[in-house]
Amino acid sequence: MQQKPQYEGNYVPPHGSVSAWKNENRGNDRQPHVKIVATAHRDLKAGDEVELALWPNANRTSENSPHFTGKMKDPYRKEEKDFDDEITF
């Protein structure tokens, strides 16, 4: 079972948040450079696309604090207008 990153105190990440930690214990090239924990902002199902945006964590206070924090959201989709050329009177 994979270990979850430890948040400080009783912190509960808000829905739609993303936290990333550098993998300081990489032993070889097969291990990831970064581990990410994302708290979904809605129910997700297989095939759903979401956008993740990350920024350096300026408030990093300890080894357990994430190196990057960010947000999760649905991808922007330009709304298509559905015009009906038929005019009814």
C-alpha positions in Angstrom: 0.0 0.0 0.0 1.3 3.4 -1.0 2.0 5.9 1.9 0.1 9.2 1.7 2.1 12.4 2.3 1.7 13.8 5.8 0.0 17.1 6.1 0.9 19.3 9.1 -1.5 19.2 12.1 -5.1 18.6 11.3 -4.9 20.1 7.8 -7.5 18.8 5.4 -6.9 19.8 1.8 -9.9 21.6 0.2 -11.7 20.1 -2.7 -9.9 20.9 -6.0 -6.5 21.3 -4.4 -3.2 19.8 -5.6 0.0 19.2 -3.6 3.3 17.9 -5.0 6.4 16.7 -3.2 9.8 16.2 -4.7 10.9 12.6 -4.3 14.0 13.2 -2.1 14.6 9.4 -1.8 14.9 8.5 -5.5 17.1 5.5 -5.7 17.1 5.0 -9.4 15.6 6.3 -12.7 12.5 4.1 -12.4 11.3 6.1 -9.4 9.3 9.3 -9.9 10.8 12.7 -9.5 7.6 14.1 -8.0 4.6 12.6 -6.0 1.3 14.4 -6.4 -1.9 14.3 -4.2 -5.0 15.8 -5.7 -8.3 16.2 -3.9 -11.1 16.0 -6.5 -13.5 18.9 -6.8 -16.2 16.6 -8.1 -16.9 12.9 -8.6 -14.5 11.7 -11.3 -14.9 8.6 -13.5 -12.4 6.9 -15.9 -11.7 9.0 -18.9 -12.6 12.4 -17.3 -10.0 15.1 -18.0 -9.0 17.7 -15.4 -6.5 20.5 -15.5 -3.8 20.7 -12.8 -2.0 24.0 -12.2 1.0 24.1 -9.8 3.0 26.9 -8.3 6.0 26.8 -6.0 4.9 26.7 -2.3 6.1 30.0 -0.9 4.7 29.0 2.5 6.7 25.8 2.9 7.5 25.5 6.6 8.8 22.0 7.1 9.9 18.8 5.4 6.3 17.6 5.3 5.1 20.7 3.5 4.6 20.2 -0.3 7.1 21.7 -2.6 4.3 22.8 -5.0 0.6 23.6 -4.5 -2.1 24.3 -6.9 -5.6 23.7 -8.1 -7.6 21.1 -10.1 -10.4 22.2 -12.4 -12.3 21.1 -15.4 -10.7 22.0 -18.8 -12.0 25.2 -20.3 -14.3 24.5 -23.2 -15.6 27.3 -25.3 -19.4 27.2 -25.3 -20.8 26.5 -28.7 -24.0 28.3 -29.6 -26.6 26.0 -31.0 -28.5 28.3 -33.4 -31.7 27.1 -35.1 -32.1 28.8 -38.4 -35.7 27.9 -38.6 -38.0 30.7 -37.5 -41.4 29.8 -36.3 -44.3 32.2 -35.9 
